[in-house]
Structures are given as structure tokens and as C-alpha cells.
Amino acid sequence: MSSIRHRSSRTGVRTIALTVTMAIGASTVVACSSGATDEIAGETSAPGNSGVTAPLTVDVRISEVHYHAPADREDQEFVELVNLGGADVQLQGWCIDGVKYCIEESTVLAPDAFLVIARGSFPGSLSNKADELSVIDPLGQTFDTVSYTDREPWSELADGGGHSLQRVDFTRDGSDPTAWSSAPPTPGSAFVAAERATVGDIVITEINYHPEDDDPAARYVELANTTDASVDLNGWCIEGLEWCWSSSTVVAAGATHVLADPAGLPSLARNSDRLRLVSADGVVHDVVRYEDRQPWPAMADGHGETLHRRDPRESGLEPGNWESRAASPGTSEASDGTGLVPIVDRVDFALSPPPGEPLTVSANARADASSARLFYRVGFAEEIAIEMSVDGTNLSATIPGQQAGDLVRFRIELSDGVTTGRYPRVGDGAEYTGTVVAGAPDAPSPLTRFQWFIPDDVYDAARVETTLHGDDGFPAVFAVNGEIMDNVTIRIKGNQARSNKKRKWKVMLPAGHQWDMGGLLDAPVDEFDLLPAATDKSYSREILTSDMQAMSGGVRQQVFPVRLEKNKEFFGLYMYGESADADWRDRIGLSADSLVYKAEKVSKLNLGNLDLPRDVFEAHYERYSQTYADDDDAQLRDLIRTLGTLKGDDLIRFAYEHVDVPQVIEALATMRVVQHPEWQHKNYFVIFDPEDERWRLLPIDFDLNFGRRYASPCNARCDEVKADPWMEYPGGNRLAGIFLNDDHFRTLVDRRTRTLAERFLAPGFLEQRVAELFSLMSADAELDRRTWGQYGSSQSLEQAQRILMEQYVVPKRRFYLESDKYLPPAQASDPEVTVDIVEQDESGRVIRATITNASADALDVSGRVFEDIGARLPAGVVIPAGGSIEVIFDK
């Protein structure tokens, strides 16, 4: 509880003492100016400035911000001002923008005095994440601005760790993190450095935040008692983990305690988190932060290792105080005096240096180094060591110039005189960083170059190893525009594709690394596919399918053509293919707890599948998530049983209640237009997301789209290209069949198909896109044909693309746009739609609304913006004739 007491004279302005009473921990402090106070609150004296004349300038600044008190005790938070000028300042009418506070009464702040404004005094709030505060006088002049965050380089102990932000350098800008330090709060007093960051009777010594098999029940946090007396954890909490002990849990002197939970400690993040260990009396004993990439050891992020603390007396926020090793719950290896591993925070060097030009490498260590060496290697030759110049935390060295196209990799070892550290650090998935010396390709090409470096003997083994799956593979290096990714893992992927001469490859990045390839990708990835187009002489089908998905606004995997080079030589014309992995599922809006199955063989979700032996069933429906669960795939089996037993209106009702209807409609309509020939029985994901309790059906693998098909005896190597109406397919799949075999849903799918066809099959649209692809790929396509050969009759890129247009696009256009036999006519340009707001919150924000289609035809409203309710509808939303949909917003 805080209170502010004012005292002023009715006959004029006088110096006012402002007393702020605040509860801090178990004690109460009275924050006044830094001079002494008498027993009558209101009279102050300035500190030790007698005889010194200061310039009479107004200089009021923010000197301390306590924005996040331990245990989220907001009543303890405050903002402190200081008068750095040489005269009293009348603060009446001054405001602190950011917390909605203005000083309404006469308040005079003496030179060098502090004014503490407690949380209870202002109607606004101090953000626990990031905020901006400004000190503004009655004339609107800004005297100071502070923008802070809860992340480095700002002190993280101020974020609920028992410290406040305290300004130590007023010559710097208020938003400069170097102008601030942190220490236990000192409201009304100057900064006093803390001897220790936290109390540390109990500290966190090991964290298993991401088990290798993703099983949440395997997560744990190990605590160690650093004292020579027992400690009872009853009433203690780990903030960030949302865990408190509610019964006696005694940790003996020097012993450990492992916190685990069958529910899997659900608040323990799998990528980065900050944990605060707070005792029952509100004292912070430890603050720990971890991340899953440099400068933290990423091998603890689902790669079979856990985070281990080195020194219990050093800060848990320092990455140099943590290593990744094999799990050892209950056996702490932390030891006083072990110290920190030297850490390199940043390394700078030029990408793609010209041939013969030396490569200068500069690095910044987190603390002063006594010595450092750089180890570099060219290609796969032996390492060469050179001494680095060391100036405190600054390191530098120069690598001699190399030949065009050479792969140049390096690592750094630095020492503080006791301990040696590395960059990339031990525990990172990469061993080196580096670049590729600039050099033109062996033939002109407008395509993006993917440069693949791999020892010849390793490639010879990789190209014939067709049995690997999962994360197994062979080490290699990839580079795009001079940026390298070291120690990637590569293997052959696919089913039938494994038998092709030109292989399909999966590329998995090293632990702790994501890559957007300099902005080429829609989002950073940690794995990707290299698609060979071995069954597509036009090299266009997967690209055009991705284009279609992007245009429709539905689920998409990014695809684009690349020139792949191996060890400086042309390897093939390939497609970058976005992997349908967990990151991709996150980007398309699925929760991390989604159950994901990939259909293989002949798998139509029919009742007969339930009679298969368990191992055969699992081969038909390969589980891609939560593989640790031994549940006999009960959720999927229940779906198959439901699809096989419900009929008529009951099946429609089930779909509306338990299927993502717009997603399935969108998938069906999109795959009709591009004519996916295989996703009735395989090449699809069936996914259940427990967050909304709905099933999805997502098609994958698009190399046979646009008129190709798998047929005996040529299998996927048939030359025939043929357009079909494709109206009933894939109705044999029981989930898709709900939407194709019932008139209610079939009408909605037909309407969405018509919308997409009008855009994608419009005269000239695909002709222009295919011409663009020809100009990009023609040179490399011819090289690829000579390198790898082709199935069936040989075709140039021009011939193959002409066949695609003449034998697929033109007849498909006739089916969908020039005939009234298959699809409904074009949608009216001004359909009758009404919007009704059903529920709003106190601010007027819409919570629930209905959109009604008053027309006699189904209405496609995919992607449409309804500004009166602030909603953009997702792809695949079609309103039945005379029907309505309910739009519900998160509260």
C-alpha cells in the first residue's frame, strides 16, 4: 500500500516535502529527498552542496524504474524522478507520459532530490515487457524519455528478479541500456550496487526443457541447496513455470530436488524462457534464462542433452554458466568457483569476398579475453591456426585470400586465462561459420544458386543409402549468396522417389540454427527439401501448385526453382521445397499439441483399416507428432469409426462440430483446379488439433499435379498429360467424401472451385507465369536434362511446358469456365449479405456477430473483409444459400 502526503501554504508557493510510504518486502521505507528529514514530513535539506553554486537550469530526469516486482506485487512498483539542476523545480502540472500520471498539487523538488511516484498513484501501468516513459512539463516540453525492455542488453534481473532499473549515467540517452544498471530497489536514494545478483540459498542447476522424443512428461527442473542447512520449499514458487509448493518439501543441506510433473510442466517453454525462484517471503533466490540458439548450447533443445549449470554462485542469466550434457537428474555437477565459459557474442566478416582478397574477422567477447586463436579451413582441408589480436573484449584476425568458389570456414577459441570457450560454442550444432569466395557459376543462370559442399566419399555413401528416415543422414555444408550453414545433415527422402536416378533430398540444419536465406524464404526454417522434378519435365508443377495455394490464401508450402551446385560444379535444376514440419504447422496456425498422421500405401480412412494389425496400421498412417505416446492411435481410430458409421444429417453435424470445414473446402477446391491425382489414398496429412478439437485434411506431394498420374506399367514415369473434370475425386477418402458425396457440402465446394478457377485459369494468367518460369529455368533445365536424362520421350523445357498448357490448362479451362456442366455460374458481384453484431465488450469491440447470405445461391466470402466488425474471413468460407455463419472473436 502506498500513500502520498502533500503539505502546502495557502499564501504562496513554498518548498514541499513529498513522502511516499511503500511496503518493500517485509519492511517499510520512507522515500524522501536525499537530504535529512525532520519528524514533520515536509522539510528537506539538499545533500552536501553547501558553498557550491549550480547553474539554474531545469533538468528533471527519470532515475529509477521498478516495473516488475517479485511475485507480481504491483503495489511495490514505482517510478523515481531526480532533479539534476541547480535550483528548485515546481512540478505541479508535470506529467509522466506512459503511466497516465500528472502531478496536480504544488510539489517542489529540490536540487539532487528524488521524487518517488508509487504504483497506486497513477492510473496507468508499467509494462512487464517493454515500455516508454517521458517526463513532460506543463508547456509540453519533454525533458527525458526512457524506453526499456525486459531483454538483453537491459538488465533481466529488473524483470521480476528483485531488482529495479537504476540510472548510473545521466550523460547518456535515457533509452540507452548502458546508462542503466540494476540493484535491489532504492526508492528516494541514489544507486547502490548489489554485492550479489540474488540470494542463492536454492538455485536451479539443471533444466530438461525439450526432451529428445518431445514427451512433456520427461521435462524437469533440478534445484540444489547451496547452504549448510535444510530448506523447506513450502510456499516457494518458480515464476515463469507457474509452479508453487503447497506442502512441506525439505531439501537437505547440499542436496538436490528434481521438480517433475506427469502433466509435463506445461509452462516450461521448449525454446526460450526465464524462470525466477522466489521464497515464501518474496525474496528472489535465483533467476535463470535459457534460449535454444547461440550463445546458448542448442544441443539441449530436443537433441538428447539437457542444460547443466557450471557455478551456483554465478548468474543463471549468463549463457557461459550453462553447458549441454547428458541428463543427470538428482545429481548436480555445479561447483563453486567453476566460473563462466568465455562467450563470443558477435562475429563480423564480409560475405562472398572477391578471389584473392583477405577475409578480416572481428569478434566481440562478453568479457575480457587474455588470448584467442582462429582456426580456418578451406574446403575440407586440414585446419590452420592463427593468433587473434586481443584488445579487451575485441578480437580480430585475417584469413588469407582464397580462390573463386572456395568454401572458407572458421571457428574461434578464446581464453580468460582459466577457461577456454569457442565460437560456435560447444553445444551448438555447427562447428564452423564462414562464407564462400565470390565466383560465377560454370554457366550463366538467373536462378538462385544453392552451393552444396560435401566430401566425395561422403556423397558416394549418401547417394546410395536409401533406407534412412527421420534425423539420420550425412554431414555437409550449404551456402546461399555467400551465407553458409555448417554441419547440416542430408539424406535421400521420399517413397517411390528413392528409386529415381535423380534423388530427392532432405536437408536438416544444425541444432540451434534457422535460416531465411537472406530473405528468400517466407519465414526462417530449420529444414527444407530439395525437390528434383524427376517426374516433371516442365519443372513447373510444384511451383504452380504453390502459386495456386498462395493466391487462394489457404495452406501453402513455399516452392521456387534453384540451381544446385555440388563442390563448385552444376548438380541439377532443383526446387526449394518447404518442409511440412512442426515449424510449418505452427505457421499455418496449428497448435504444438496437434496429432499429425501422414497417409501412406492405400489409406482412405475406411473401416477396414481398423482390422489391420497395429504395426500395419501404423505403416498406413505414419505418426508425425507425439510419437512418444503409446495410445494405439485411439483418436484416429475413433475418427475412422465415426466416418464409417454416421450417415446423412448426423455426418453433416459431425463435420460442422469436429472438422475445420473451411480448410477442407479450400483444400478440395484447390486440388480440383490443379488436379492432384493421389491424395484420395495417400499423400495427405490428417490432423487433429486439440486446441479447437477439429480435424484437418491437408494434401502434400504435388509433382504429378496438372494432368500427370501414377499408372501401371510406367508408374510415375508416364508421358500422358490429361485434364479431367475431377469433380468426384477424392470422394473415396471418407473424410473428403463428406464434402463431395453430400449435396449440402458439395454445393459449397463447387462454389469455391468456381472462384479459384476464375482467377487461376483465367486466359493469360498461367501463360504469363509459365513464360516467366521458362526465362528463369531454360538454361539450367537443358543442363539438367543432359546430366540426369529423362523418363519416356525426351522433351525440352519449352516442349514440356507447351504440353502442360495445351493438354491440361486449355481443356481444364473449358471444363470449369466455358461449360455450365460442372460448376455454377460466376458469383454475383453484389450479393445480398447482412451483418448483425450479437455481442460487444465494454469498449465497443465486437465479440460475436453473424453474417447472413440472403441470396438463393451459395456465397463464397473467402478472404473478404467485413470492416463493420473488423474481420477478414479465412479461405474456404462459403455460406449456404439462405444460411448464415457466426463469427466469434477471442475475448
Stockholm file with secondary structure:
# STOCKHOLM 1.0

chainA/1-891         MSSIRHRSSRTGVRTIALTVTMAIGASTVVACSSGATDEIAGETSAPGNSGVTAPLTVDVRISEVHYHAPADREDQEFVELVNLGGADVQLQGWCIDGVKYCIEESTVLAPDAFLVIARGSFPGSLSNKADELSVIDPLGQTFDTVSYTDREPWSELADGGGHSLQRVDFTRDGSDPTAWSSAPPTPGSAFVAAERATVGDIVITEINYHPEDDDPAARYVELANTTDASVDLNGWCIEGLEWCWSSSTVVAAGATHVLADPAGLPSLARNSDRLRLVSADGVVHDVVRYEDRQPWPAMADGHGETLHRRDPRESGLEPGNWESRAASPGTSEASDGTGLVPIVDRVDFALSPPPGEPLTVSANARADASSARLFYRVGFAEEIAIEMSVDGTNLSATIPGQQAGDLVRFRIELSDGVTTGRYPRVGDGAEYTGTVVAGAPDAPSPLTRFQWFIPDDVYDAARVETTLHGDDGFPAVFAVNGEIMDNVTIRIKGNQARSNKKRKWKVMLPAGHQWDMGGLLDAPVDEFDLLPAATDKSYSREILTSDMQAMSGGVRQQVFPVRLEKNKEFFGLYMYGESADADWRDRIGLSADSLVYKAEKVSKLNLGNLDLPRDVFEAHYERYSQTYADDDDAQLRDLIRTLGTLKGDDLIRFAYEHVDVPQVIEALATMRVVQHPEWQHKNYFVIFDPEDERWRLLPIDFDLNFGRRYASPCNARCDEVKADPWMEYPGGNRLAGIFLNDDHFRTLVDRRTRTLAERFLAPGFLEQRVAELFSLMSADAELDRRTWGQYGSSQSLEQAQRILMEQYVVPKRRFYLESDKYLPPAQASDPEVTVDIVEQDESGRVIRATITNASADALDVSGRVFEDIGARLPAGVVIPAGGSIEVIFDK
#=GR chainA/1-891 SS CCEEECCCCTTSCCCCCCEEEEEETTEEEEECCSSCBCSSTTCBCCSSCTTCCCCCCCCEEEEEEECBCGGGCGGGCEEEEEECSSSCEECTTCEEETTTEECCSCCEECTTCEEEEEGGGCSSCCCSSEEEEEEECTTSCEEEEEEEESSTTSCGGGBTSSCEEEECCTTSCTTCGGGEEEESCCTTSCCCCCSSSSCCSEEEEEEECBCTTCCGGGCEEEEEECSSSCEECTTCEEETTTEECCSCCEECTTCEEEEECTTCCTTSCSSCEEEEEECTTSCEEEEEEECSSTTSCGGGBTSSCEEEESCTTSCBTCGGGEEEESCCTTCCCCCTTCCCCCCEEEEECCSSCCTTCCEEEEEEESSCCSEEEEEEEETTSCCEEEECEEETTEEEEEECCCCTTCEEEEEEEEECSSCEEEESCTTSSCSCEEEECCCCCSSCCCSEEEEEECCHHHHHHHTTCCCCCTTCCEEEEEEETTEEEEEEEEEECCSGGGGSSSCCEEEECCTTCCBCGGGTSSSCBSEEEEECCTTCTTSCHHHHHHHHHHHHTSCCCCEEEEEEEETTEEEEEEEEEECCSHHHHHHTTCCTTCEEEEECSSCCCCGGGGGSCHHHHHHHEEECSCTTCCSTTHHHHHHHHHHHHCCHHHHHHHHHHHBCHHHHHHHHHHHHHHTCSSTTTSSEEEEEETTTTEEEEEECCCTTTTTCCCBTTTBTTCCCCCCCCCCSTTTTSHHHHHHHSSHHHHHHHHHHHHHHHHHHSSTTHHHHHHHHHHHHHHHHHHHHHHHHCCSSSCCCHHHHHHHHIIIIIHHHHHHHHSCSSSSCCCCCSSCCEEEEEEEECTTCCEEEEEEEECSSSCEECTTCEETTTTEECCTTCEECTTCEEEEECCC
#=GC SS_cons         CCEEECCCCTTSCCCCCCEEEEEETTEEEEECCSSCBCSSTTCBCCSSCTTCCCCCCCCEEEEEEECBCGGGCGGGCEEEEEECSSSCEECTTCEEETTTEECCSCCEECTTCEEEEEGGGCSSCCCSSEEEEEEECTTSCEEEEEEEESSTTSCGGGBTSSCEEEECCTTSCTTCGGGEEEESCCTTSCCCCCSSSSCCSEEEEEEECBCTTCCGGGCEEEEEECSSSCEECTTCEEETTTEECCSCCEECTTCEEEEECTTCCTTSCSSCEEEEEECTTSCEEEEEEECSSTTSCGGGBTSSCEEEESCTTSCBTCGGGEEEESCCTTCCCCCTTCCCCCCEEEEECCSSCCTTCCEEEEEEESSCCSEEEEEEEETTSCCEEEECEEETTEEEEEECCCCTTCEEEEEEEEECSSCEEEESCTTSSCSCEEEECCCCCSSCCCSEEEEEECCHHHHHHHTTCCCCCTTCCEEEEEEETTEEEEEEEEEECCSGGGGSSSCCEEEECCTTCCBCGGGTSSSCBSEEEEECCTTCTTSCHHHHHHHHHHHHTSCCCCEEEEEEEETTEEEEEEEEEECCSHHHHHHTTCCTTCEEEEECSSCCCCGGGGGSCHHHHHHHEEECSCTTCCSTTHHHHHHHHHHHHCCHHHHHHHHHHHBCHHHHHHHHHHHHHHTCSSTTTSSEEEEEETTTTEEEEEECCCTTTTTCCCBTTTBTTCCCCCCCCCCSTTTTSHHHHHHHSSHHHHHHHHHHHHHHHHHHSSTTHHHHHHHHHHHHHHHHHHHHHHHHCCSSSCCCHHHHHHHHIIIIIHHHHHHHHSCSSSSCCCCCSSCCEEEEEEEECTTCCEEEEEEEECSSSCEECTTCEETTTTEECCTTCEECTTCEEEEECCC
//
